[in-house]
Amino acid sequence: MHFEENLEYLEEIIDKFHMPVMLISKDRKILFQNKTSKNIFGLKIGEICWKGFWNGETLSKENKELYENGIITNNMKCSFCKLEEALKRQNPISTETFVCDNYWESWWVPLSKDICLHYFIDITKQKRVEKELKATRKNLENSLSYHKALYENNPAMMLIVDGERTILDANPAFLKSTGYEKKDIVGKNASVIHVSQHHYEKFANIFERVVRGEVEVNTLEYCLRSKKGDVIWVEVTGSTVILPDRKGVIWSAVDTTEAHRLKKELKHQAVHDQLTGLYNRYALEEELERAIERTKRGNDILAVCFIDLDNFKPINDKYGHDKGDEVLRVISSRLKNAVRKSDFVSRFGGDELVVLLEAVKDVKNLDNIFRKIEKAVTNPVKLSSGEYVSVGLSMGVFIYTKNDNDDSEKVLYKADMAMYEAKKKKGNRDKFYEVCNL
């Protein structure tokens, strides 16, 4: 994803969230932070983020005293070291940390090879309640006389389930967040709050280990089903509780639906073109490498099709760039529908598109697909202002087989060169595409 082009759009999304959110570069510098982050942490754009946290430079007078007394520790430095791991693995990583008087669930979400989204979920109340629960755990043994005030007034959702996975009780926070009444779930199997039977069965292994006391679940990301059928994402903790005649589990959960939606939205933005909704160049480069590896393992061919729209500039010149954008959106949608669902369609940049036709049995099968591509692009487009416009296309094709040794960069280059050959011949040609013969 080209963040220089999309940073303003990302900033608009990030600023809507009430949790602290930052964009952090590979060299650990803050590229952007929302208002909540500025207000809580007092950091500045461009500075090395973890340095300000753990050496006390940006802390208030009270927090500096905590730092000097060892209460605010170097765990923030360790937390931000997760940046490199997240970028290397290209997978989200979470850690827990204590800073500015609060406990935080700190998430690193890679948006590209060089940039991470970093957001914080305040789990202070949950952590303090967990400490109190552990302190009173001995008093819970052999009875259900758990601390009513702690349970009833807990801001975290809490649920008590026996060893047969029957729901015994749910606190007000759980009922409020999910929309259930006690009569809807108490005495019933826990499957009623899972999003599907598959999820319920998959969770069984975790549940059985917790109820046996083998493990304690700490900040497991999971989803529940509300009474209305909506999906609620939560961070779950759970531990064994001794009931009068059997063992059970007490679950505590914090609603993270907003954070999950942010991760999903930004993940989509990281690999999709904002204008057309097609995959972007970054996603293309990643997918092409995977497609080449899959082709090497089989006997099918991979056709890499580099498309350039002919006579597109006159539309921009005559009707304006907004109308040109309309044309790009319509053609992109048509092109996506023209090929198979398993094929990969991307916007390379400007009016250039790239299609990966994978698992093609025979080169002869490409003719039919190419006719569909030509029709999708060249059929007239009706603008919102009522006019009809048309564009042509020139396409370069590189046929990749298991015996080829070119890498993804070379493959794209050859398809691009073939496209320019097709474009040079557009005044005198019998087909709109040229197959690379290098």
Beta strands, then each sheet from edge to edge (+ up, - down):
strand 1: 21-25
strand 2: 30-33
strand 3: 93-99
strand 4: 102-110
strand 5: 115-122
strand 6: 157-162
strand 7: 167-170
strand 8: 217-225
strand 9: 231-242
strand 10: 247-255
strand 11: 301-310
strand 12: 344-349
strand 13: 352-360
strand 14: 381-382
strand 15: 388-389
strand 16: 392-400
strand 17: 433-435
sheet 1: 2+ 1- 5+ 4- 3+
sheet 2: 7+ 6- 10+ 9- 8+
sheet 3: 12+ 13- 11+ 16- 17-
sheet 4: 14+ 15-
end
